[in-house]
Amino acid sequence: MKNDSTQKARLDQNRAPIYEALERFRQMRVVPFDVPGHKRGRGNPELAAFLGKQCVDVDVNSMKPLDNLCHPISVIREAEALAAEAFGAANAFLMVGGTTSSVQSMVLTACKRGDEIILPRNVHRSVINALVLCGAVPVYVNPEVDQRLGISLGMKREQVQKAIREHPNAVAVLVNNPTYYGVCSDLRAIVRMAHEAGMLCLADEAHGTHFYFGEGLPVSAMEAGADMAAVSMHKSGGSLTQSSLLLIGPRVHAGYVRQIINLTQTTSGSYLLMSSLDISRRNLALRGREVFRQVASMAEYARGEINAVGGYYAFGRELINGDAVFDFDTTKLSVHTLDIGLAGIEVYDILRDEYDIQIEFGDIGNILAYLSMGDRPQEVERLVSALAEIRRRYQTDGTGLLSQEYIDPDVVISPQEAFYADKISLPLRQAEGRVCSEFVMCYPPGIPILAPGERITGEILDYIEYAKSKGCSMTGPEDPDILRLNVLK
């Protein structure tokens, strides 16, 4: 009976055990002969002045009263149990390396060298990075493309089924839930297909934290029966940047996942990040449904107002077709800009430089304004007004603007083989026809235009040069100016 009552007390969602332990520690006035070396800010007064005494006081190292992220047995373990319950998972892991670390731990858990994994090509670079690390081989399901918007959509059920049928030894299927633009695949059906084939189903939910607490939003990975999900709490969940959760279902061994996480995650877990996850989980569990109802309502209002301006297209649930767009995240305020004669990245730059409005990203044809719990109606009105004024001031003929956001890859060898192979550097145009050994992408969103092991085509080079000319922030290659590419010898 004692264990039962302890478990019930521990799963009280009003609690935040890491935060509570840090508050107790703060009151103890312990003399620090351990790291970090700033010693509660005394050794770095400029840092303490910038971040505040309350912050640097709890920037501490692992110790018995505060537990250890690599092998939690007390307050961190309690916080993870509360997160698991709040998100409907069998187990949850606090992650301090961003959702990149969650995604990579998820893939490394499922895959070993030579294993095949089925996934859409419009994945975040962290997925392909994990393939470089473990040597798994991607089986790409090329997503459908909305030709008007120039964006990649979800995976069609028949495409996933075909990939499973043609690659019966694959170990897992990975799904974006949702894509950066808010598009969702039929996750329940894909989970069912994967499990029937003896495969795991993994979900990259970097942009889907709110699915666990929203009403009328797409299904979450854990509710759909997925085996693992990487959840970016710092995006829509309210925690500090770089904090994340890795959720797993009952089919995955939690002890092995912990071992995988400990291969790459720091042994000096930040208590600022962990406490922010703890406090944010409590906030979501207690108030998440009400908060995200308001966020969805704001986004719907903004969509209507932006579409009334004319020229722009703020797209939403009308894209749903039951397959490649099985569902849509209505909190995502994605706006197509090409009809006013401006690339998305150009509108992004104008909003920031002339209106002091920082949106999430702009690409070749679209912008994304990320709405979440901290937004207010007056700021939405300011964005709508700015977009209306930009249309009036800058609208032009859009002839010649590129619209395609997704190009089917020609995969020649695995990412790991290509990344570690002997290579040479060539000027951009001389690289045509060769096999790339590095990444090229616009960031955000961080979806590779080229990944290691893929053939470089003229179409891809045209896209890279066009995106550079429009001002997209491009990353990946060794050459920071992206005038040269590393290719296989």
Order of alpha helices (4+ residues) and beta strands (2+ residues): alpha-alpha-alpha-alpha-alpha-beta-alpha-beta-alpha-beta-beta-beta-alpha-beta-beta-alpha-beta-alpha-beta-alpha-beta-alpha-alpha-beta-beta-beta-alpha-beta-beta-alpha-alpha-beta-beta-beta-alpha-beta-beta
